[in-house]
Amino acid sequence: MPRRISGQLVIATHNPGKLAEMRELLSPYGVTAISASELGLPEPEETGDSFAANAKIKAVAAATAAKLPAFADDSGLA
C-alpha cells in the first residue's frame, strides 16, 4: 500500500503557474504544496535522458535539500 502524504510537499518547480495548479489539486487532501523557489532551492541541472529522468533529478534534489517529500514533473519542450 502506498504511503500517504500529509503536511508539506515540495513541488520541485520555480514556475508559479505550476505551483498554483498543484496547490489546487492537493489542498483537498490536506497537503500543503510549497515550491522549491519559495524555499530558495536552486534548480538542478537536468542531465537525464528522458522527461522521467529529469523529473527524478528535480524531485530528489528538492527532497534532499528540504528534508521533505517532493514531487516533480518534466514535460519538456517537444
CORBELTA-V278140 format. One record per residue. RES is the residue in one small letter. SS is DSSP state (H for helix, E for strand, L for the rest). PHI is phi in whole degrees, 0 to 359 (* if undefined). D_FIRST is the distance of its C-alpha to the first C-alpha in Angstrom with 2 decimals. Layout:
BEGIN
((RES/SS/PHI/D_FIRST) (RES/SS/PHI/D_FIRST))
END
This chain:
BEGIN
((m/L/*/0.00) (p/L/295/3.82) (r/L/284/6.54) (r/L/279/9.01) (i/L/261/12.46) (s/L/220/15.47) (g/E/82/19.06) (q/E/268/20.50) (l/E/226/19.28) (v/E/279/21.88) (i/E/264/22.71) (a/L/283/24.45) (t/L/213/27.45) (h/L/244/31.07) (n/L/263/31.39) (p/H/296/31.92) (g/H/293/31.34) (k/H/295/27.88) (l/H/298/27.05) (a/H/300/28.41) (e/H/298/26.28) (m/H/292/23.05) (r/H/298/24.19) (e/H/297/24.87) (l/H/289/21.47) (l/H/268/19.50) (s/H/301/21.84) (p/L/297/20.81) (y/L/259/17.39) (g/L/75/19.21) (v/E/260/18.76) (t/E/262/22.06) (a/E/273/22.66) (i/E/235/25.31) (s/E/269/26.83) (a/L/301/27.74) (s/L/293/31.28) (e/L/297/31.23) (l/L/272/30.24) (g/L/74/33.04) (l/L/278/30.89) (p/L/285/32.64) (e/L/276/31.53) (p/L/288/30.66) (e/L/289/32.51) (e/L/270/30.60) (t/L/253/31.49) (g/L/289/28.74) (d/L/261/29.80) (s/L/205/27.48) (f/H/299/26.07) (a/H/297/22.54) (a/H/296/24.09) (n/H/292/25.94) (a/H/297/22.95) (k/H/296/21.23) (i/H/303/24.51) (k/H/294/24.71) (a/H/294/21.19) (v/H/295/21.53) (a/H/298/25.06) (a/H/292/24.22) (a/H/296/21.31) (t/H/295/23.59) (a/H/291/26.60) (a/H/271/25.10) (k/L/59/22.74) (l/L/222/20.19) (p/L/297/17.18) (a/E/222/18.79) (f/E/228/18.59) (a/L/214/21.32) (d/L/225/22.55) (d/L/211/25.72) (s/L/270/27.43) (g/L/57/30.66) (l/L/246/33.99) (a/L/230/34.55))
END
